[in-house]
Amino acid sequence: MNEYKDIWVFAEQREQRLMNVSLEILGEARKLADKKGVKACAVLVGYGVKGLADELIKYGADVVYVIDNPLLKNYTTEGYAKVIADLVNELKPEVILYGATYIGRDLAPRIASRLHTGLTADCTGLDIDENGLLLQIRPAFGGNLIATIICPERRPQMATVRPGVMKKAPKDGKRKGEIIEIQANIKEGDIRTQIFDIIKEAKSKVNIEEADIIVSGGRGVGGAEGFKLIQQLADALGGVVGASRAAVDAGWISSDHQVGQTGKTVRPKLYVACGISGAIQHIAGMGNAKTIIAINKNPDAPIFKVADYGIVGDLFKVIPALIEEIKRIKNNELA
């Protein structure tokens, strides 16, 4: 066990662009590594991706391992799992962290199986205990409890982390680090899946995880028509539309907009909750917003307990008044 050291982050990239969640996790890995007195390392896999290594160093990585190979241009479970597992067996990191994205949720369990170690999914918090073990914190039992999970007898300790729950470290353009190129021991026969083409979905999906302003609607919106008003407020504020699970389950809006434990975790500068009661599962996804405004006609709604500002009233009267005031302020600024 003493052979294992350092904290690794799988630096997920798509089309040579780093995913925001990887930078978020790298910021947290930096803190954990400083606490343990070890290095924070990033593992960058793909083809033509070496140029991204400097960015990872600026966001906190001491070392970036670059595995660059034409066979790794597009993500495949077998290809990525093999080269990362091989590198783990060679260098023996103590901890590996992945983003809880489509790729991370597919890749991490496969690597855990190859390495015969444990994996905690969808963590919302990480820490180091007095014995140096990774504390993997996540909601359990429908969000009613917070579980702290450890992996005392296996290495590496592995976890996926939900996008939006960690904070990126400030970018330091002067920061220096080491870039190590790894020669991948991989051949075509190692990859059973052959990708002929990648077709992007024509529908443009909202990216609420990176939005600075989110206006969310819940059951109180009353239906799909009510979300047109939510969209108008979001447009006036320069934000995007979010939703509670109740609104999504009712079919009023697509799941791309869902905020909460079973949706997306967000950390905007401003979160406006309209007609949302404030169930713990929803608060788990937006409680870290810098400023929260709640609009609800029920003065006892739990959402007011986490809100910085609350408006008790009918959202169909409050929101139009807010939109008019925002427009008035903008017109005065332009005059």
GUMARRO-360864 format. One record per residue (C-alpha): x, y, z. Coordinates in Angstrom, 2 decimals, always signed. Layout:
<recs>
> east; north; up
> X; Y; Z
...
</recs>
This chain:
<recs>
> east; north; up
> +0.00; +0.00; +0.00
> +2.92; +2.32; +0.66
> +3.89; +2.14; -3.02
> +0.80; +4.12; -3.99
> +1.05; +7.90; -3.99
> -0.22; +11.02; -5.76
> -3.72; +12.06; -6.73
> -4.76; +11.71; -10.36
> -7.54; +13.35; -12.31
> -8.83; +11.96; -15.60
> -8.71; +15.09; -17.76
> -11.67; +14.50; -20.05
> -11.54; +16.22; -23.41
> -13.82; +16.13; -26.41
> -12.65; +17.32; -29.80
> -9.51; +18.70; -28.13
> -11.48; +20.81; -25.66
> -11.18; +20.19; -21.92
> -14.42; +19.54; -20.08
> -15.17; +22.06; -17.37
> -15.74; +19.31; -14.78
> -12.14; +18.14; -15.19
> -10.86; +21.59; -14.21
> -13.28; +21.66; -11.27
> -12.01; +18.29; -10.00
> -8.41; +19.35; -10.58
> -8.97; +22.29; -8.24
> -10.19; +19.91; -5.55
> -7.36; +17.45; -6.23
> -4.92; +20.31; -5.70
> -6.33; +20.86; -2.19
> -6.27; +17.14; -1.36
> -2.71; +16.74; -2.66
> -1.50; +19.69; -0.57
> -3.18; +18.17; +2.47
> -1.39; +14.85; +1.93
> +1.89; +16.34; +0.74
> +1.78; +14.59; -2.66
> +1.45; +15.65; -6.29
> -1.75; +16.46; -8.17
> -1.52; +14.83; -11.59
> -3.73; +14.88; -14.69
> -4.08; +12.06; -17.21
> -4.83; +13.37; -20.69
> -5.86; +10.81; -23.32
> -6.65; +11.35; -27.00
> -4.97; +12.32; -30.27
> -3.41; +15.72; -30.88
> -4.14; +16.74; -27.29
> -0.67; +17.60; -25.97
> -1.44; +21.31; -26.36
> -4.02; +21.02; -23.56
> -1.40; +20.01; -20.98
> -0.31; +23.60; -20.26
> -3.91; +24.52; -19.43
> -4.08; +21.72; -16.86
> -0.87; +22.92; -15.23
> -2.25; +26.47; -14.99
> -5.29; +25.07; -13.18
> -3.26; +23.17; -10.58
> -1.61; +20.05; -12.01
> +1.98; +19.33; -10.98
> +2.35; +16.61; -13.61
> +0.38; +15.90; -16.79
> +0.66; +12.42; -18.31
> -0.18; +12.69; -22.02
> -1.25; +9.50; -23.81
> -1.48; +10.58; -27.44
> -2.28; +7.99; -30.11
> -4.38; +7.94; -33.32
> -6.32; +4.95; -31.95
> -7.45; +7.13; -29.05
> -8.80; +10.01; -31.14
> -12.39; +9.05; -30.33
> -13.42; +7.73; -26.93
> -13.88; +3.97; -26.70
> -14.29; +2.10; -23.44
> -11.75; -0.58; -24.29
> -9.08; +1.78; -25.61
> -9.17; +4.33; -22.81
> -9.56; +1.71; -20.08
> -6.54; -0.25; -21.31
> -4.07; +2.62; -21.56
> -5.11; +4.17; -18.24
> -5.12; +0.84; -16.38
> -1.66; +0.07; -17.78
> -0.37; +3.43; -16.56
> -1.94; +2.92; -13.12
> -0.29; -0.48; -12.76
> +3.05; +1.10; -13.66
> +2.97; +4.30; -11.59
> +0.53; +3.36; -8.77
> -1.49; +6.47; -7.92
> -3.26; +6.48; -4.56
> -6.40; +8.24; -5.80
> -8.06; +8.66; -9.22
> -10.95; +11.07; -9.77
> -13.26; +11.25; -12.79
> -16.07; +13.56; -13.81
> -19.52; +11.98; -13.52
> -20.18; +12.56; -17.22
> -21.35; +10.04; -19.81
> -17.72; +9.15; -20.47
> -16.60; +9.19; -16.83
> -19.50; +7.01; -15.71
> -18.66; +4.52; -18.45
> -14.88; +4.53; -18.03
> -14.40; +4.56; -14.25
> -16.23; +1.26; -13.49
> -14.34; -0.53; -16.26
> -10.99; +0.63; -14.86
> -12.09; -0.22; -11.30
> -12.92; -3.74; -12.47
> -9.56; -4.16; -14.19
> -7.72; -2.94; -11.09
> -9.91; -4.88; -8.61
> -10.63; -1.78; -6.58
> -13.68; +0.13; -5.38
> -15.48; +3.08; -6.92
> -17.85; +5.62; -5.39
> -20.18; +7.28; -7.91
> -21.57; +10.82; -8.04
> -19.65; +12.33; -5.12
> -20.57; +15.82; -4.00
> -17.66; +16.21; -1.57
> -14.13; +14.88; -0.99
> -11.73; +15.09; +1.93
> -8.80; +13.31; +3.60
> -9.21; +11.70; +7.04
> -6.67; +11.43; +9.84
> -5.36; +8.16; +8.36
> -4.81; +9.68; +4.94
> -7.79; +7.88; +3.38
> -9.99; +9.56; +0.81
> -13.40; +10.45; +2.24
> -15.93; +10.10; -0.59
> -19.10; +12.01; +0.26
> -22.38; +11.55; -1.58
> -26.15; +11.70; -1.02
> -27.87; +8.42; -0.17
> -31.41; +7.13; +0.37
> -33.00; +9.58; -2.00
> -30.96; +12.49; -0.75
> -32.22; +12.18; +2.82
> -28.80; +11.16; +4.14
> -25.21; +12.05; +3.33
> -22.95; +8.99; +3.20
> -19.17; +9.08; +3.71
> -17.47; +6.15; +1.99
> -13.87; +4.94; +2.33
> -11.85; +2.28; +0.53
> -9.32; +1.18; +3.17
> -8.06; -2.10; +1.68
> -7.71; -1.44; -2.05
> -5.73; +0.97; -4.19
> -6.21; +3.19; -6.00
> -9.18; +4.82; -4.29
> -11.52; +5.94; -7.05
> -14.54; +8.22; -7.33
> -16.61; +10.07; -9.88
> -17.57; +13.65; -9.05
> -20.69; +15.43; -10.23
> -20.17; +18.45; -12.50
> -20.75; +21.76; -10.79
> -20.13; +20.73; -7.18
> -16.42; +21.60; -7.06
> -14.90; +25.00; -7.69
> -12.14; +25.55; -10.24
> -8.88; +26.86; -8.84
> -7.92; +30.34; -10.08
> -5.98; +30.07; -13.33
> -2.30; +30.83; -12.77
> -0.58; +31.67; -16.05
> +2.86; +31.63; -14.40
> +2.50; +28.17; -12.92
> +5.04; +25.55; -14.01
> +4.67; +21.79; -14.13
> +5.95; +18.64; -15.80
> +4.53; +17.16; -19.00
> +5.33; +13.48; -19.48
> +4.46; +11.78; -22.78
> +3.43; +8.13; -22.43
> +3.76; +5.69; -25.31
> +0.49; +3.79; -25.43
> +0.78; +0.02; -25.67
> -2.32; -0.39; -27.79
> -3.26; -1.92; -31.12
> -6.42; -2.04; -33.20
> -7.27; -5.50; -31.89
> -7.57; -4.10; -28.35
> -10.56; -2.00; -29.39
> -13.64; -4.01; -30.27
> -15.79; -0.99; -31.07
> -15.16; +0.71; -34.39
> -16.44; +4.26; -34.84
> -17.34; +5.10; -38.44
> -18.87; +8.50; -37.89
> -20.01; +10.87; -35.14
> -23.32; +12.62; -35.77
> -24.12; +15.47; -33.44
> -27.68; +15.85; -32.28
> -29.35; +18.61; -34.27
> -31.29; +19.83; -31.26
> -29.26; +22.31; -29.26
> -29.19; +21.31; -25.62
> -29.02; +23.87; -22.87
> -25.81; +23.83; -20.84
> -27.10; +24.80; -17.42
> -23.98; +23.51; -15.67
> -21.85; +26.39; -16.94
> -24.51; +29.14; -16.83
> -24.03; +32.18; -14.59
> -27.77; +32.85; -14.32
> -30.49; +30.19; -14.10
> -34.23; +30.73; -13.80
> -35.91; +27.48; -12.77
> -39.55; +26.48; -12.74
> -41.25; +23.83; -10.65
> -44.69; +22.37; -10.11
> -46.04; +25.84; -9.37
> -45.49; +26.85; -13.00
> -48.58; +24.80; -13.79
> -47.67; +23.41; -17.20
> -45.60; +23.74; -20.35
> -47.22; +27.11; -21.14
> -45.97; +28.45; -17.82
> -42.38; +27.81; -18.86
> -42.75; +30.44; -21.59
> -42.89; +33.00; -18.80
> -39.84; +31.40; -17.15
> -38.02; +31.68; -20.48
> -38.95; +35.37; -20.76
> -37.44; +36.11; -17.34
> -34.32; +34.10; -18.21
> -33.96; +36.05; -21.47
> -34.37; +39.36; -19.65
> -31.63; +38.40; -17.20
> -29.35; +36.89; -19.84
> -29.65; +33.42; -18.33
> -30.96; +29.94; -19.11
> -33.97; +27.93; -17.98
> -33.78; +25.20; -15.34
> -36.46; +22.97; -13.87
> -37.31; +20.76; -10.94
> -37.79; +17.03; -11.32
> -41.56; +17.43; -10.87
> -41.74; +19.67; -13.93
> -39.61; +17.30; -16.01
> -41.55; +14.20; -14.90
> -44.77; +15.97; -15.85
> -43.43; +16.40; -19.38
> -43.50; +20.20; -19.27
> -39.81; +20.56; -20.21
> -36.98; +18.25; -21.28
> -34.59; +16.57; -18.85
> -31.68; +18.71; -20.16
> -33.01; +21.45; -17.88
> -33.38; +19.37; -14.70
> -31.56; +20.59; -11.60
> -31.20; +18.39; -8.54
> -29.87; +15.15; -7.22
> -31.19; +13.16; -10.19
> -30.50; +16.01; -12.62
> -27.57; +18.39; -12.83
> -25.64; +20.14; -10.11
> -25.15; +23.84; -10.77
> -23.23; +26.69; -9.17
> -24.46; +29.89; -10.90
> -23.97; +33.44; -9.70
> -27.78; +33.82; -9.61
> -30.46; +31.14; -9.23
> -34.12; +32.14; -9.38
> -36.49; +29.40; -8.16
> -40.05; +29.97; -9.39
> -42.83; +27.79; -8.00
> -40.32; +25.31; -6.57
> -41.12; +24.02; -3.08
> -37.49; +23.22; -2.21
> -37.27; +19.47; -1.71
> -33.87; +18.35; -0.41
> -33.21; +16.56; -3.70
> -33.55; +19.85; -5.60
> -31.52; +21.85; -3.10
> -28.71; +19.27; -3.45
> -28.33; +20.45; -7.04
> -28.43; +24.24; -6.56
> -27.60; +24.98; -2.93
> -24.11; +26.27; -3.80
> -25.40; +29.08; -6.01
> -23.89; +32.43; -5.02
> -27.29; +34.15; -4.77
> -30.69; +32.43; -4.58
> -34.01; +34.18; -5.13
> -37.22; +32.24; -4.42
> -40.69; +33.09; -5.71
> -43.47; +31.04; -4.15
> -47.00; +31.73; -2.94
> -46.51; +29.40; +0.05
> -44.67; +31.34; +2.78
> -43.70; +28.06; +4.48
> -42.05; +26.52; +1.41
> -38.65; +24.99; +2.32
> -36.99; +26.88; -0.55
> -37.12; +30.07; +1.53
> -34.78; +28.49; +4.09
> -31.91; +28.44; +1.56
> -32.87; +31.59; -0.36
> -30.99; +34.86; +0.06
> -34.08; +36.76; -1.07
> -37.69; +35.57; -1.04
> -40.84; +36.85; -2.71
> -44.12; +35.45; -1.39
> -46.65; +35.81; -4.18
> -48.18; +34.48; -7.38
> -45.34; +33.94; -9.85
> -47.67; +34.86; -12.73
> -47.93; +38.33; -11.24
> -44.43; +38.65; -9.80
> -42.45; +37.57; -12.89
> -44.11; +40.00; -15.36
> -43.44; +42.82; -12.87
> -39.78; +41.75; -12.60
> -39.42; +41.60; -16.40
> -40.85; +45.10; -16.78
> -38.51; +46.47; -14.10
> -35.48; +44.80; -15.71
> -36.42; +46.28; -19.09
> -36.89; +49.72; -17.50
> -33.43; +49.58; -15.88
> -31.80; +48.46; -19.14
> -33.51; +51.23; -21.11
> -32.33; +53.82; -18.59
> -28.77; +52.54; -18.89
> -28.92; +52.89; -22.67
> -30.43; +56.39; -22.53
</recs>
